[in-house]
Amino acid sequence: MSTQTEPAPSQGAPSTSGSSPARQRKGKPRTGASLLTALTWILAIGFFSPVLWMVLTSFKQESAAASNPPTFFFAPTLDQYRAVLDAGAGSYFVNSMIATGISTLLVVIMAVPASYALSIRPVKKTSDVLFFFISTRMLPVVAVIMPIYVIAGQLKVLDNIWTLVVLYTSMNLPIAVWMMRSFFQEVPAEVLEAAQMDGAGLMKTLWRVLMPMVAPGLAATALICVIFAWNEFFFALNLTAAKSATVPVFLVSQMTSEGLYLAQLSAASVLASLPVVIAGWVAQKQLVRGLSMGAVK
């Protein structure tokens, strides 16, 4: 009795028994990456939804803003923005810009040489100096408001924008020194040696060699100082009145005893957020590069 043998499949013929284990293994990372992307988008939308709702509310009438259930379809209006501007918001914005801009400039001017001395040209007991800098941020602000208020009253500088400039400078300087020091430490030692061999002095090395290299870090530091100074509320509330009050104080003034005007308050909040958002958008490339300096060797 003869037996018939089936022909063996050729080596180059594709298998029809199903997907190979290699393909199955390749599918799992793709599925995990898709789930991670979807989860990231969900979290991002969840965090951004209050901001989006604030922007939408700012274009509503007060009746639509206070309706329950919420109104999703409405005729947009700019009445709330006109009301905010008519309430004198311009002077508050000018005060915030002066206090934020001048204090940030002073912080950069003082933080650059200080961080350079603590990184490239270390002084004695550098760790003690760094701890002294950062320890000034550990003290609660409410614990120092009384002596500051008394001193400002004796010097007759209450309700003075320059008082806020000095306080914001001292508030942001420790953070700027710590950040700039980490950026200076990422500069290769060969660059400094080459500058010394070319005869560059201390100031020339700092401003012409090092500053272009740490410019992204400087931009990131300056932007963080701008955010902290622009959003500061406690000093501005307790040390200023009508003449030198800043934007956060103006936002609080929108909550009156007559009621909470949600649409008008949302419009004021949008206007208060715009300068910082625009500054972050303009400097986003420098900010990302500065905050990622030293992440990859």
Secondary structure, DSSP 4 states (H G I P E B T S, - for coil): ---PPPPPPPTTSPP-SS--HHHHHHHHHHHHHHHHHHHHHHHHHHHHHHHHHHHHHHTS-HHHHT-SSPP-S----SHHHHHHHHTTHHHHHHHHHHHHHHHHHHHHHHHHHHHHHHHTS--TTHHHHHHHHHHTTTS-HHHHHHHHHHHHHHTT-TT-HHHHHHHHHHHHHHHHHHHHHHHHHTS-HHHHHHHHHTT--HHHIIIIIIHHHSHHHHHHHHHHHHHHHHH--HHHHHH--TTT--HHHHHHHTEETTEE-HHHHHHHHHHHHHHHHHHHHHTHHHHHHHHTTTS--
